[in-house]
Amino acid sequence: MPDSTIRSITAAEPVGPYPHARRHGNLIFLSGVGPRKRGSAIIPGLVLDQTGNVLSHDIEAEMRSTFENIRIVLQEAGSRWEDIIDVQVFLTDMQRDWATYNRVYAEFFPPGPHQPCRTTVEISRLPQGGDGPIHFEVKVIAGIPG
């Protein structure tokens, strides 16, 4: 398989100078993926006050939107959800969001032969990339079937 970059025409635009993913041999390496939708600055589940300060965020809404973006990039790159090998998750508030994160994660990655490895880290901040900060970002490595 050729080495190439993947720039999705459907997933949210990257917030910097990088591709959505890079294909190398039979692997796809996704850049960090967040919850925005293509062409929108809105962060799902984020509530801001009139001056732009965060009032609340909904980690479940961010996760579901992020996972949809990942599906889109994988599909456009010739891979599938069940071909995900490794997941690296970045959370901004592990204490607040851990239980919801694990519950929703288990819906998308149930135990079984296709369950990927996972690393989760708490970080102080993620890129703005929209109307406000995101609280959940994912980096994925997946195989290409065939």
MOUR-V607168 format. One record per pair of residues at least 6 apart in sequence whose C-alpha atoms are under 7 Angstrom apart, sorted by sequence separation. I is the first residue (numbers start at 1). J is the second residue. D is the distance in Angstrom with one decimal. If there is no record, write none. Layout:
I;J;D  I;J;D
This chain:
14;20;6.7  22;28;5.7  23;29;6.3  36;42;6.2  48;54;4.5  49;55;6.2  74;80;5.6  109;115;5.7  127;133;6.3  128;134;6.2  21;28;6.6  22;29;5.2  36;43;5.3  47;54;6.1  48;55;5.2  126;133;6.5  127;134;6.7  21;29;5.4  22;30;6.5  35;43;6.3  36;44;6.9  47;55;5.4  126;134;5.9  21;30;4.1  35;44;6.7  47;56;5.2  126;135;6.5  20;30;5.9  21;31;5.5  46;56;6.0  47;57;6.1  71;81;6.1  20;31;5.5  46;57;4.4  7;19;5.4  8;20;6.4  19;31;7.0  45;57;5.4  46;58;6.3  6;19;6.0  7;20;5.3  45;58;4.6  5;19;6.3  6;20;5.8  7;21;6.9  6;21;5.0  5;21;5.9  6;22;5.7  45;61;5.4  5;22;4.3  44;61;5.7  45;62;6.5  4;22;5.8  5;23;6.1  44;62;5.6  4;23;5.2  3;23;5.4  4;24;6.8  3;24;4.6  2;24;6.7  3;25;6.3  2;25;6.2  1;25;4.9  12;36;5.8  1;26;6.4  12;37;4.8  13;38;5.9  11;37;6.6  12;38;3.7  11;38;5.5  12;39;6.8  35;62;5.1  10;38;6.3  35;63;6.8  94;122;6.0  87;116;6.6  93;122;6.5  35;65;4.8  86;116;5.1  87;117;6.1  88;118;5.8  89;119;6.1  90;120;6.0  91;121;6.3  92;122;5.4  35;66;4.1  85;116;4.6  86;117;4.7  87;118;4.7  88;119;4.8  89;120;4.6  90;121;5.2  91;122;4.8  92;123;5.1  34;66;5.0  82;114;5.7  84;116;6.0  85;117;6.3  86;118;5.9  87;119;6.4  88;120;5.9  89;121;6.3  90;122;5.8  91;123;6.1  92;124;5.5  33;66;6.3  90;123;6.5  92;125;5.9  33;70;6.8  59;97;6.6  60;100;6.7  60;101;7.0  92;135;5.2  60;104;6.8  91;135;5.7  92;136;6.9  91;136;5.0  90;136;5.7  91;137;6.9  90;137;5.2  89;137;6.0  90;138;6.3  89;138;4.6  88;138;5.6  89;139;6.5  87;138;6.8  88;139;5.0  87;139;5.9  88;140;6.3  20;73;6.9  87;140;4.8  86;140;5.7  87;141;6.7  86;141;5.2  84;140;6.9  85;141;5.7  86;142;6.9  12;69;6.9  84;141;6.0  85;142;5.1  11;69;5.2  84;142;4.0  85;143;6.8  83;142;5.3  84;143;6.4  83;143;5.2  11;72;6.0  83;144;6.9  10;72;6.9  11;73;6.5  79;143;6.6  8;73;6.0  79;144;4.9  78;144;6.4  79;145;6.5  8;76;6.6  6;77;6.4  63;136;6.7  62;136;6.5  59;135;6.9  43;130;6.5  42;130;5.9  43;131;6.6  41;130;4.0  42;131;5.5  43;132;6.9  41;131;5.3  43;134;6.8  34;136;6.5  34;137;4.8  33;137;5.5  34;138;6.7  32;137;6.0  33;138;5.2  32;138;5.2  33;139;6.3  32;139;4.5  31;139;5.7  30;139;5.8  30;140;5.2  29;140;6.1  30;141;6.2  29;141;4.7  28;141;5.7  29;142;6.6  15;129;5.4  27;141;6.9  28;142;5.1  27;142;5.7  28;143;6.1  27;143;4.5  26;143;5.8  27;144;5.8  26;144;5.2
